[in-house]
Amino acid sequence: MPKFLNGVMFLHSNRIKQLVLSSMFAALITVGAFVKIPVPVVSFTLQFLFTSMAGLLLGAKYGAVSVMIYIMLGLSGVPVFAGGGGVSYILQPSFGYMPGFALGAYVTGRIANTSGNPSYRRLVIANFAGLLIVYAMGMTYYAIMSKFYLGTPIGLWPLFLYCFILAVPGDIALCMLGAAAAKILIPVIKERHFNE
């Protein structure tokens, strides 16, 4: 078989593997949504762990694709979100975390995958960058929807307390855990040519 055909077949096979892994991570994010620790206003879940690991393990593009698959499933009516599903979920103040997860996965993957085998420190930094994006988008959306859609504006301190302080310690732990797991798994994935 000519070399260029081998190359085309490899690229096609690699893309299929990436899409399969993206779908698997969408399923893991769904599982993470149902592991809930009740916190006032916004429940703490394991979604962030799997969205950040999607970025770390699949790279920026396919990490974001896995989160987008998850979001599209939820908006199409499949109850994969922590509070259900359907297009009307956009009107929930907590929906802002969803696009935050997608952008966070992209940025996490971009920072983590700038070297062949990233250090644990780089993986943690990548996770923290993604976490900041998730919270910035989630809190901003929450404040906007509370004021303009629900008609019950939330003050800056309650927003910071309920949407950040009460939830962030668990997410910091997830940053460390995700980085440790990724440090072990990245070489395996790269060895099997699943990376971007």
Secondary structure, DSSP 8 states (H G I E B T S, - for coil): --HHHHHHHHHHHHHHHHHHHHHHHHHHHHHHHHSEE--SSS-EESHHHHHHHHHHHHHHHHHHHHHHHHHHHHHTT---BTTB-SGGGGGSGGGGHHHHHHHHHHHHHHHHTTSSS--HHHHHHHHHHHHHHHHHHHHHHHHHHHHHTSS----HHHHHIIIIITTHHHHHHHHHHHHHHHHHHHHHHHHTT---
